[in-house]
Amino acid sequence: MRVFNFSAGPAMLPFPVLEQVREELPDWQGSGMSVMEVSHRGKAFIRVAEEAEADLRELLSIPSDYKVLFLSGGATGQFAAIPLNLATWASTVDYVNTGSWSKKAIGEARTFCSRVHVVADAKDSNYSSVPPQSEWNCSPDAAYLHYTPNETIGGVEFPFVPETGDVPLVADFSSTILSRPLDVTRFGLIYAGAQKNIGPAGLTIVIVREDLLGRARPATPSIWNYQKMAADGSMSNTPPTFSWYVAGLVFRWIRQQGGLAAMGERNRAKAAKLYAAIDASPFYSNPVDPACRSWMNVPFTLARPELDKTFLAEAEKAGLTNLAGHRSVGGMRASIYNAMPPEGVDALIDFMREFERRHG
Ligand code: PMP
């Protein structure tokens, strides 16, 4: 019995991918072993690894002067790896603070750089909006500018890609990568943990422009040294092979769905429907500036918060799971990544209307 799983991550995976994994798990490609049991250096796995990279490059139209790395350590690992690879202790590094995940990235950067400059902070809007770039106070000599295109907890998404001139733009795409087409050439570095739109947890994707390689500090751990990892095909050590394999299946599934343009249209429609249902009701509300509402994470509150537990329990009974908001904010949150079918959103909206009719 499959449910509609609204978890923010690890999140729902496409069902055809799970079926393929189940089908080929015990005897992968006639090897008499599962893919989890084969050497990462064997021909068969290298082919999986290369195909996954080729499919990701195709989906995002990644130019040849960008490296794609398949790393471990999550997006949190990258919070440290980025300053270690791209800046010195004395460098100025610019950060935009739009919520919980930006704050974590900023906190980690302070361990590695003496001049972490917050160029804009959304606190005036209680982190419900993105400050327009005209109000940012950027450093002309920054080693990079970091931002979080989609705040997974607050449900705030940038409606624009920042313009940074010669300053490399670095972006934490963990909760929005592959949700729609993206112009990679605008970025110096894009990174994302896998467990939302890519595959199982354990894998972190880094897409980095070649001219940014070779600047790492001597103390950078080699598993996070972009140049070393690029030279070693992301296999300086044992990579998370199972996650990499599933990610490859997910990339192929997205291509079969029509690629990122089709995915984007589907995601736009899903989100629009859910926000319309919330806005049409006096019982539900979403605090985010409509121009900055996330297509992937939709937080909402009930007019009667004492009913939160009942809402969650009844939703679960209806096969709609993991709708609790992040522990830091409470309320509800529906994460509707690529693998959430439109029927899942429809079922949630029907449930919300019915719940409001009975309790509103
Ligand atoms: N950045 C964002 C935007 C996230 O949503 C998350 C995880 N929810 C992280 C970073 C941290 O990722 P990880 O747990 O893979 O380190």
Residues whose N, C-alpha, C, O or C-beta is under 5 A from the ligand:
A	BS01	PMP	G73 G74 A75 T76 G77 W101 N150 T152 D172 S174 S175 G193
